[in-house]
Amino acid sequence: MGFTPSNGTKLYVGPVADINVDTASEYAGLTYVEVKGVTNLGEFGDSSADITSSELNDNRVQHAKGTRDGGSPAFVCNNYPDDAGQQAMYAAESDNNDYAFKIVFPNPKTTGGVGATRYFRGRVMSTREGVGAANSPINVTFNVGINSDVVRVAAT
């Protein structure tokens, strides 16, 4: 079994999505626009807060899972001011709504199939442009705070 290269992965932003959107079929029924120029999608997925207790009688720290956090990935893109997807990300940053997101990996199992897909709701927390040094592309980083489970759909 080999690994899946990241090149070919696509990011999509959808409409405002309320808390009732939480299944693969509900996410799949929405309309998305691709965000072009993506160079890095960072890391996303749940982790649990660590709740600890130190009991005097056993000299051992006990751990329990607390609230879950889907993360705040930084989606880095080459700056394409005319791209509809990037324009949608800028617009999403200007309000306090959760938006639907879709990420599709480049690993379909069959001809005409679809790669593994990830869906989630989140808020675009910031949009920051980076100029960098000479001979570097101007980029924009969209930081997204994930406010739902990350729904995983297998490749077909």
MARLOSE-232002 format. One line per field, with one value per atom (N, C-alpha, C): atom name; y, z, x; residue number from 1; residue in one letter. Coordinates in Angstrom, 3 decimals. Example, Ala and Ser with C-alpha at 12.3 -4.5 7.8 and 13.67 -1.06 7.14 Angstrom:
<nodes>
a	c(N, CA, C, N, CA, C)
yy	c(-5.690, -4.500, -3.300, -2.250, -1.060, 0.030)
zz	c(7.800, 7.800, 7.800, 7.080, 7.140, 7.870)
xx	c(13.190, 12.300, 13.200, 12.850, 13.670, 12.900)
k	c(1, 1, 1, 2, 2, 2)
r	c(A, A, A, S, S, S)
</nodes>
This chain:
<nodes>
a	c(N, CA, C, N, CA, C, N, CA, C, N, CA, C, N, CA, C, N, CA, C, N, CA, C, N, CA, C, N, CA, C, N, CA, C, N, CA, C, N, CA, C, N, CA, C, N, CA, C, N, CA, C, N, CA, C, N, CA, C, N, CA, C, N, CA, C, N, CA, C, N, CA, C, N, CA, C, N, CA, C, N, CA, C, N, CA, C, N, CA, C, N, CA, C, N, CA, C, N, CA, C, N, CA, C, N, CA, C, N, CA, C, N, CA, C, N, CA, C, N, CA, C, N, CA, C, N, CA, C, N, CA, C, N, CA, C, N, CA, C, N, CA, C, N, CA, C, N, CA, C, N, CA, C, N, CA, C, N, CA, C, N, CA, C, N, CA, C, N, CA, C, N, CA, C, N, CA, C, N, CA, C, N, CA, C, N, CA, C, N, CA, C, N, CA, C, N, CA, C, N, CA, C, N, CA, C, N, CA, C, N, CA, C, N, CA, C, N, CA, C, N, CA, C, N, CA, C, N, CA, C, N, CA, C, N, CA, C, N, CA, C, N, CA, C, N, CA, C, N, CA, C, N, CA, C, N, CA, C, N, CA, C, N, CA, C, N, CA, C, N, CA, C, N, CA, C, N, CA, C, N, CA, C, N, CA, C, N, CA, C, N, CA, C, N, CA, C, N, CA, C, N, CA, C, N, CA, C, N, CA, C, N, CA, C, N, CA, C, N, CA, C, N, CA, C, N, CA, C, N, CA, C, N, CA, C, N, CA, C, N, CA, C, N, CA, C, N, CA, C, N, CA, C, N, CA, C, N, CA, C, N, CA, C, N, CA, C, N, CA, C, N, CA, C, N, CA, C, N, CA, C, N, CA, C, N, CA, C, N, CA, C, N, CA, C, N, CA, C, N, CA, C, N, CA, C, N, CA, C, N, CA, C, N, CA, C, N, CA, C, N, CA, C, N, CA, C, N, CA, C, N, CA, C, N, CA, C, N, CA, C, N, CA, C, N, CA, C, N, CA, C, N, CA, C, N, CA, C, N, CA, C, N, CA, C, N, CA, C, N, CA, C, N, CA, C, N, CA, C, N, CA, C, N, CA, C, N, CA, C, N, CA, C, N, CA, C, N, CA, C, N, CA, C, N, CA, C, N, CA, C, N, CA, C, N, CA, C, N, CA, C, N, CA, C, N, CA, C, N, CA, C, N, CA, C, N, CA, C, N, CA, C, N, CA, C)
yy	c(-1.173, 0.000, 1.227, 2.141, 3.344, 4.527, 5.614, 6.847, 7.659, 8.672, 9.562, 10.886, 11.278, 12.591, 13.685, 14.824, 15.914, 16.696, 16.659, 17.427, 16.889, 17.804, 17.444, 17.604, 17.865, 18.096, 19.422, 19.450, 20.657, 21.099, 22.427, 23.057, 23.773, 23.597, 24.261, 24.956, 26.113, 26.812, 26.829, 26.585, 26.543, 27.703, 27.540, 28.601, 28.607, 29.600, 29.601, 28.294, 27.611, 26.308, 26.337, 26.078, 26.106, 24.795, 24.753, 23.620, 22.316, 22.399, 21.197, 20.486, 21.098, 20.439, 19.633, 18.292, 17.504, 16.115, 15.751, 14.441, 14.619, 13.557, 13.617, 13.975, 13.412, 13.705, 15.148, 15.706, 17.117, 18.031, 17.732, 18.528, 18.376, 17.155, 16.909, 17.627, 17.909, 18.595, 20.093, 20.629, 22.068, 22.391, 23.652, 24.125, 24.763, 24.378, 24.851, 25.541, 26.411, 27.011, 26.654, 26.269, 25.899, 27.140, 27.021, 28.076, 27.743, 28.612, 28.351, 28.815, 28.286, 28.723, 28.142, 27.104, 26.538, 25.911, 26.274, 25.693, 24.861, 25.076, 24.331, 24.402, 23.259, 23.222, 23.008, 22.933, 22.784, 21.488, 21.497, 20.321, 20.614, 19.610, 19.745, 18.380, 18.371, 17.130, 17.249, 16.415, 16.539, 16.178, 16.927, 16.568, 16.945, 16.241, 16.471, 17.212, 18.118, 18.775, 17.710, 17.882, 16.928, 17.391, 16.616, 16.903, 15.978, 16.532, 15.702, 15.802, 14.763, 14.720, 13.951, 14.507, 13.837, 13.391, 12.087, 11.551, 11.262, 11.608, 11.456, 10.006, 9.107, 7.732, 6.884, 7.303, 6.409, 7.021, 8.259, 8.885, 8.822, 8.973, 8.887, 9.923, 10.681, 11.618, 10.815, 11.033, 10.402, 11.377, 10.848, 11.674, 11.300, 12.326, 12.126, 13.074, 12.713, 13.573, 14.659, 15.876, 17.013, 17.406, 18.678, 19.163, 18.894, 18.716, 18.385, 19.643, 19.711, 20.870, 20.375, 20.847, 20.451, 21.145, 22.146, 22.853, 24.180, 24.881, 26.168, 26.155, 25.385, 25.270, 26.581, 26.751, 27.888, 27.406, 27.918, 27.578, 28.641, 28.275, 29.216, 29.099, 30.243, 30.281, 31.331, 31.063, 32.142, 33.158, 34.426, 35.483, 35.657, 35.236, 35.401, 36.276, 37.609, 38.507, 38.309, 37.787, 37.612, 36.243, 35.373, 34.032, 34.083, 33.468, 33.469, 32.793, 31.736, 31.047, 31.926, 32.606, 33.500, 34.679, 35.190, 36.275, 35.806, 34.564, 34.009, 33.890, 33.539, 33.440, 34.810, 35.841, 37.200, 37.625, 37.338, 37.696, 36.955, 35.691, 34.891, 35.431, 36.006, 36.559, 37.780, 38.451, 39.705, 39.515, 38.277, 38.071, 36.998, 36.691, 35.744, 34.433, 33.994, 32.753, 31.605, 30.392, 29.186, 28.917, 28.511, 28.147, 26.675, 26.056, 24.669, 24.640, 23.660, 23.456, 22.019, 21.836, 20.495, 20.422, 19.343, 19.066, 17.701, 17.642, 16.389, 15.994, 14.807, 14.294, 13.640, 13.546, 13.015, 11.500, 10.742, 9.298, 8.495, 8.779, 7.950, 6.496, 5.599, 4.161, 3.592, 4.304, 3.823, 4.954, 4.614, 5.623, 6.341, 7.646, 8.415, 8.518, 7.910, 7.985, 9.321, 9.472, 10.694, 10.336, 11.183, 10.961, 11.095, 10.666, 10.807, 12.269, 12.483, 13.839, 14.108, 15.343, 15.799, 16.993, 16.976, 18.083, 18.617, 19.915, 20.505, 21.903, 22.419, 23.805, 24.588, 25.839, 26.667, 28.134, 28.953, 30.404, 30.827, 31.681, 32.253, 33.334, 33.045, 33.906, 35.057, 34.836, 35.905, 35.670, 36.760, 36.740, 37.635, 37.039, 37.812, 37.595, 38.706, 38.638, 38.648, 37.862, 37.788, 38.122, 39.071, 39.472, 38.695, 38.463, 37.688, 38.425, 37.680, 38.233, 38.242, 38.786, 38.793, 37.368, 37.226, 35.941, 35.010, 35.599, 34.824, 35.269, 34.346, 34.766, 35.476, 36.432, 37.035, 35.995, 35.786, 34.795, 35.382, 34.625, 34.975, 33.732, 33.936, 32.838, 33.049, 32.061, 32.075, 31.124, 31.647, 30.797, 30.491, 29.208, 28.763, 28.048, 28.514, 27.843, 26.828, 25.545, 24.480, 24.330, 24.370, 24.316, 23.083, 22.027, 20.811, 19.611, 18.438, 17.239, 17.360, 16.705, 16.566, 15.268, 15.369, 14.195, 13.611, 12.345, 11.645, 10.729, 10.920, 10.075, 9.369, 8.057, 7.262, 7.539, 7.321, 7.453, 6.399, 6.738, 5.774, 5.482)
zz	c(0.000, 0.000, 0.000, -0.955, -1.068, -0.373, -0.425, 0.173, -0.892, -0.464, -1.384, -1.438, -2.600, -2.707, -2.525, -2.034, -1.793, -3.052, -4.057, -5.263, -5.930, -6.310, -6.859, -5.859, -4.589, -3.574, -3.861, -3.643, -3.918, -2.682, -2.503, -1.414, -1.993, -1.335, -1.754, -0.552, -0.789, 0.239, -0.219, 0.735, 0.432, 1.062, 1.200, 1.767, 3.291, 3.876, 5.323, 5.681, 6.693, 7.091, 8.577, 8.915, 10.324, 11.010, 12.280, 13.115, 12.698, 11.931, 11.509, 10.328, 9.712, 8.627, 9.284, 9.273, 9.951, 9.375, 8.302, 7.692, 6.293, 5.800, 4.467, 3.411, 3.494, 2.475, 2.562, 3.763, 3.893, 3.315, 3.622, 3.043, 1.521, 1.033, -0.406, -1.177, -0.540, -1.187, -1.349, -0.788, -0.880, -2.149, -2.511, -3.676, -3.203, -3.821, -3.427, -4.594, -4.269, -5.263, -4.883, -5.874, -5.592, -5.281, -4.281, -3.950, -4.716, -5.639, -6.509, -5.856, -6.357, -5.929, -4.619, -4.105, -2.797, -2.874, -1.920, -1.841, -0.584, 0.442, 1.690, 2.438, 2.917, 3.686, 5.176, 5.615, 7.038, 7.599, 8.874, 9.577, 10.143, 10.099, 10.689, 11.189, 12.089, 12.673, 14.183, 14.780, 16.204, 17.117, 18.181, 19.339, 20.569, 21.652, 22.883, 23.890, 24.622, 25.730, 26.769, 27.418, 28.418, 29.797, 30.415, 31.777, 32.692, 33.670, 34.545, 36.002, 36.721, 38.154, 38.803, 39.854, 40.592, 41.945, 42.064, 43.318, 44.261, 45.485, 46.467, 46.724, 46.624, 47.042, 45.999, 44.713, 43.756, 43.049, 43.360, 42.826, 41.292, 40.665, 39.204, 38.704, 37.672, 37.040, 36.168, 36.347, 35.544, 34.451, 33.257, 32.126, 31.670, 31.296, 30.689, 29.502, 28.577, 27.415, 27.738, 27.349, 27.507, 26.170, 26.006, 24.779, 23.579, 22.432, 21.203, 20.368, 19.660, 18.844, 17.468, 16.424, 15.051, 14.488, 15.188, 14.766, 14.092, 13.760, 13.060, 11.951, 10.889, 9.844, 9.091, 8.599, 7.760, 6.314, 5.526, 4.111, 3.341, 2.834, 2.153, 0.648, -0.002, -1.444, -2.119, -3.364, -4.185, -4.330, -4.273, -4.289, -5.689, -5.842, -7.104, -6.816, -6.893, -6.492, -7.265, -8.494, -9.298, -9.130, -8.311, -8.129, -7.266, -7.751, -7.027, -5.659, -5.568, -4.290, -3.264, -3.687, -2.759, -2.376, -3.318, -2.996, -1.962, -2.093, -1.129, 0.255, 0.305, 1.597, 2.252, 1.468, 2.012, 2.544, 1.788, 2.224, 3.508, 3.611, 4.802, 6.045, 5.859, 7.013, 7.579, 6.763, 7.195, 8.041, 8.276, 9.126, 10.172, 10.965, 12.079, 11.849, 10.612, 10.295, 10.044, 10.275, 9.880, 8.413, 7.681, 6.275, 6.122, 5.100, 4.784, 3.974, 4.269, 3.533, 3.065, 1.932, 1.374, 0.870, 1.234, 0.736, 0.059, -1.177, -1.928, -2.240, -1.795, -2.036, -3.424, -3.996, -5.357, -5.388, -4.759, -4.690, -5.030, -6.175, -6.521, -6.708, -6.396, -6.505, -7.866, -8.583, -9.876, -10.896, -12.160, -13.205, -13.050, -12.974, -12.766, -11.311, -10.420, -8.989, -8.404, -7.131, -6.405, -5.285, -5.097, -4.012, -2.650, -1.626, -0.258, -0.009, 0.681, 0.884, 2.371, 2.741, 4.116, 4.083, 4.970, 5.098, 6.523, 6.687, 8.016, 7.910, 9.054, 9.167, 9.912, 9.501, 10.211, 9.857, 10.625, 10.407, 9.877, 8.861, 8.363, 9.360, 10.134, 11.242, 10.804, 9.744, 9.276, 7.827, 7.175, 5.806, 5.808, 5.657, 5.723, 4.466, 3.878, 2.686, 3.089, 2.383, 2.639, 1.374, 1.478, 0.319, 0.262, 1.386, 1.414, 0.792, 0.491, -0.047, -1.574, -2.173, -3.633, -4.162, -5.334, -6.007, -5.284, -4.508, -3.821, -4.323, -4.448, -4.847, -3.696, -4.025, -3.011, -2.697, -1.406, -1.035, -0.081, 0.171, 1.162, 2.002, 3.304, 4.228, 4.857, 4.691, 5.287, 6.480, 7.694, 8.881, 9.180, 9.328, 9.534, 10.876, 11.729, 12.991, 12.775, 12.923, 12.659, 13.856, 13.576, 14.628, 14.551, 13.900, 13.774, 13.716, 13.688, 13.394, 11.966, 11.686, 10.305, 9.791, 8.820, 8.255, 7.185, 7.336, 6.428, 5.504, 4.193, 3.198, 2.406, 2.289, 1.600, 0.097, -0.522, -1.972, -2.661, -3.854, -4.632, -5.937)
xx	c(0.856, 0.000, 0.895, 0.677, 1.482, 0.837, 1.535, 1.030, 0.305, -0.435, -1.140, -0.401, 0.112, 0.742, -0.310, 0.108, -0.842, -1.175, -0.283, -0.587, -1.841, -2.717, -4.016, -5.147, -4.829, -5.846, -6.547, -7.859, -8.636, -9.405, -9.474, -10.221, -11.424, -12.572, -13.800, -14.428, -15.034, -15.804, -17.254, -18.141, -19.563, -20.294, -21.595, -22.415, -22.354, -23.020, -23.212, -23.902, -23.390, -23.935, -24.254, -25.510, -25.883, -25.513, -25.772, -25.359, -26.047, -27.133, -27.852, -27.197, -26.203, -25.469, -24.355, -24.504, -23.468, -23.247, -23.940, -23.723, -23.127, -22.514, -21.912, -22.944, -24.147, -25.157, -25.633, -25.727, -26.117, -25.035, -23.781, -22.686, -22.649, -22.800, -22.711, -23.816, -24.933, -26.042, -25.851, -24.773, -24.516, -23.732, -23.734, -22.983, -21.688, -20.585, -19.260, -18.570, -17.617, -16.742, -15.306, -14.511, -13.124, -12.307, -11.440, -10.478, -9.203, -8.831, -7.674, -6.375, -5.266, -3.940, -3.465, -4.123, -3.754, -2.363, -1.508, -0.167, 0.032, -0.828, -0.683, -2.007, -2.486, -3.732, -3.511, -2.271, -2.010, -2.562, -2.848, -3.360, -4.734, -5.602, -6.932, -7.362, -8.316, -8.818, -8.882, -9.694, -9.974, -8.812, -8.745, -7.924, -8.746, -8.505, -9.257, -8.405, -9.055, -8.368, -8.027, -6.901, -6.436, -6.886, -7.777, -8.218, -7.439, -6.770, -5.937, -6.385, -6.080, -6.327, -5.185, -4.658, -3.575, -4.111, -4.330, -4.844, -3.692, -3.878, -2.808, -2.433, -3.397, -3.124, -2.407, -2.346, -1.694, -0.483, -0.134, 1.081, 1.147, -0.016, -0.096, -1.089, -0.726, -1.656, -2.611, -3.896, -4.930, -5.376, -5.647, -6.046, -7.448, -8.208, -9.523, -9.632, -10.511, -10.724, -11.728, -11.387, -12.289, -12.891, -13.132, -13.753, -12.857, -13.515, -12.796, -12.614, -11.493, -11.137, -10.727, -11.416, -11.106, -9.888, -9.403, -8.204, -8.511, -7.447, -7.512, -6.472, -6.725, -5.719, -5.509, -4.290, -3.932, -3.936, -4.873, -4.955, -4.164, -3.004, -2.111, -2.330, -2.500, -2.773, -1.900, -1.519, -0.990, -2.114, -1.783, -2.784, -3.368, -4.642, -5.376, -6.593, -6.442, -7.533, -8.831, -8.766, -9.971, -10.616, -10.042, -10.588, -11.847, -12.916, -14.191, -14.070, -13.268, -13.090, -12.386, -11.326, -10.628, -11.516, -12.295, -13.221, -14.248, -14.714, -15.669, -15.029, -13.748, -13.048, -12.931, -12.599, -12.540, -13.907, -14.958, -16.308, -16.672, -16.294, -16.613, -15.907, -14.732, -14.005, -14.717, -15.517, -16.132, -17.391, -17.823, -18.994, -18.722, -19.727, -19.570, -20.303, -20.378, -21.080, -20.116, -20.616, -19.901, -20.202, -19.183, -19.316, -18.970, -19.529, -19.208, -17.915, -17.065, -15.822, -15.754, -15.098, -14.893, -13.457, -12.782, -11.437, -11.485, -10.988, -11.000, -9.568, -9.185, -7.843, -7.769, -6.573, -6.413, -6.214, -7.118, -6.916, -8.167, -8.814, -9.979, -9.571, -10.486, -10.197, -10.582, -11.458, -11.921, -11.873, -11.883, -11.978, -13.308, -13.269, -14.496, -14.896, -14.125, -14.419, -13.989, -14.242, -13.900, -12.936, -11.935, -10.976, -11.635, -10.923, -11.412, -11.747, -12.862, -13.372, -13.523, -13.245, -13.439, -14.383, -15.381, -16.331, -16.267, -16.467, -16.588, -17.170, -17.611, -18.066, -17.013, -16.819, -15.864, -16.013, -15.324, -15.321, -13.963, -14.003, -12.758, -12.357, -11.327, -10.921, -10.022, -9.243, -8.358, -7.987, -7.635, -7.115, -5.892, -4.734, -3.487, -2.671, -2.253, -1.426, 0.039, 0.831, 2.268, 3.028, 3.945, 4.733, 6.037, 6.664, 7.895, 9.073, 10.101, 11.340, 11.287, 12.334, 12.439, 12.327, 11.757, 11.582, 10.612, 9.699, 8.663, 7.300, 6.357, 5.020, 4.317, 3.481, 2.618, 1.544, 1.300, 0.298, -0.721, -1.754, -2.757, -3.014, -3.111, -3.380, -4.749, -5.605, -6.934, -6.909, -7.047, -7.108, -8.573, -8.880, -10.260, -10.357, -11.257, -11.540, -12.647, -12.334, -13.303, -14.241, -15.554, -16.568, -17.458, -16.994, -17.788, -16.860, -17.465, -16.697, -16.178, -15.069, -14.592, -15.187, -16.076, -16.749, -15.848, -15.516, -14.607, -15.397, -15.204, -15.857, -14.766, -14.861, -13.842, -13.872, -12.738, -12.624, -13.482, -13.946, -14.733, -14.038)
k	c(1, 1, 1, 2, 2, 2, 3, 3, 3, 4, 4, 4, 5, 5, 5, 6, 6, 6, 7, 7, 7, 8, 8, 8, 9, 9, 9, 10, 10, 10, 11, 11, 11, 12, 12, 12, 13, 13, 13, 14, 14, 14, 15, 15, 15, 16, 16, 16, 17, 17, 17, 18, 18, 18, 19, 19, 19, 20, 20, 20, 21, 21, 21, 22, 22, 22, 23, 23, 23, 24, 24, 24, 25, 25, 25, 26, 26, 26, 27, 27, 27, 28, 28, 28, 29, 29, 29, 30, 30, 30, 31, 31, 31, 32, 32, 32, 33, 33, 33, 34, 34, 34, 35, 35, 35, 36, 36, 36, 37, 37, 37, 38, 38, 38, 39, 39, 39, 40, 40, 40, 41, 41, 41, 42, 42, 42, 43, 43, 43, 44, 44, 44, 45, 45, 45, 46, 46, 46, 47, 47, 47, 48, 48, 48, 49, 49, 49, 50, 50, 50, 51, 51, 51, 52, 52, 52, 53, 53, 53, 54, 54, 54, 55, 55, 55, 56, 56, 56, 57, 57, 57, 58, 58, 58, 59, 59, 59, 60, 60, 60, 61, 61, 61, 62, 62, 62, 63, 63, 63, 64, 64, 64, 65, 65, 65, 66, 66, 66, 67, 67, 67, 68, 68, 68, 69, 69, 69, 70, 70, 70, 71, 71, 71, 72, 72, 72, 73, 73, 73, 74, 74, 74, 75, 75, 75, 76, 76, 76, 77, 77, 77, 78, 78, 78, 79, 79, 79, 80, 80, 80, 81, 81, 81, 82, 82, 82, 83, 83, 83, 84, 84, 84, 85, 85, 85, 86, 86, 86, 87, 87, 87, 88, 88, 88, 89, 89, 89, 90, 90, 90, 91, 91, 91, 92, 92, 92, 93, 93, 93, 94, 94, 94, 95, 95, 95, 96, 96, 96, 97, 97, 97, 98, 98, 98, 99, 99, 99, 100, 100, 100, 101, 101, 101, 102, 102, 102, 103, 103, 103, 104, 104, 104, 105, 105, 105, 106, 106, 106, 107, 107, 107, 108, 108, 108, 109, 109, 109, 110, 110, 110, 111, 111, 111, 112, 112, 112, 113, 113, 113, 114, 114, 114, 115, 115, 115, 116, 116, 116, 117, 117, 117, 118, 118, 118, 119, 119, 119, 120, 120, 120, 121, 121, 121, 122, 122, 122, 123, 123, 123, 124, 124, 124, 125, 125, 125, 126, 126, 126, 127, 127, 127, 128, 128, 128, 129, 129, 129, 130, 130, 130, 131, 131, 131, 132, 132, 132, 133, 133, 133, 134, 134, 134, 135, 135, 135, 136, 136, 136, 137, 137, 137, 138, 138, 138, 139, 139, 139, 140, 140, 140, 141, 141, 141, 142, 142, 142, 143, 143, 143, 144, 144, 144, 145, 145, 145, 146, 146, 146, 147, 147, 147, 148, 148, 148, 149, 149, 149, 150, 150, 150, 151, 151, 151, 152, 152, 152, 153, 153, 153, 154, 154, 154, 155, 155, 155, 156, 156, 156)
r	c(M, M, M, G, G, G, F, F, F, T, T, T, P, P, P, S, S, S, N, N, N, G, G, G, T, T, T, K, K, K, L, L, L, Y, Y, Y, V, V, V, G, G, G, P, P, P, V, V, V, A, A, A, D, D, D, I, I, I, N, N, N, V, V, V, D, D, D, T, T, T, A, A, A, S, S, S, E, E, E, Y, Y, Y, A, A, A, G, G, G, L, L, L, T, T, T, Y, Y, Y, V, V, V, E, E, E, V, V, V, K, K, K, G, G, G, V, V, V, T, T, T, N, N, N, L, L, L, G, G, G, E, E, E, F, F, F, G, G, G, D, D, D, S, S, S, S, S, S, A, A, A, D, D, D, I, I, I, T, T, T, S, S, S, S, S, S, E, E, E, L, L, L, N, N, N, D, D, D, N, N, N, R, R, R, V, V, V, Q, Q, Q, H, H, H, A, A, A, K, K, K, G, G, G, T, T, T, R, R, R, D, D, D, G, G, G, G, G, G, S, S, S, P, P, P, A, A, A, F, F, F, V, V, V, C, C, C, N, N, N, N, N, N, Y, Y, Y, P, P, P, D, D, D, D, D, D, A, A, A, G, G, G, Q, Q, Q, Q, Q, Q, A, A, A, M, M, M, Y, Y, Y, A, A, A, A, A, A, E, E, E, S, S, S, D, D, D, N, N, N, N, N, N, D, D, D, Y, Y, Y, A, A, A, F, F, F, K, K, K, I, I, I, V, V, V, F, F, F, P, P, P, N, N, N, P, P, P, K, K, K, T, T, T, T, T, T, G, G, G, G, G, G, V, V, V, G, G, G, A, A, A, T, T, T, R, R, R, Y, Y, Y, F, F, F, R, R, R, G, G, G, R, R, R, V, V, V, M, M, M, S, S, S, T, T, T, R, R, R, E, E, E, G, G, G, V, V, V, G, G, G, A, A, A, A, A, A, N, N, N, S, S, S, P, P, P, I, I, I, N, N, N, V, V, V, T, T, T, F, F, F, N, N, N, V, V, V, G, G, G, I, I, I, N, N, N, S, S, S, D, D, D, V, V, V, V, V, V, R, R, R, V, V, V, A, A, A, A, A, A, T, T, T)
</nodes>
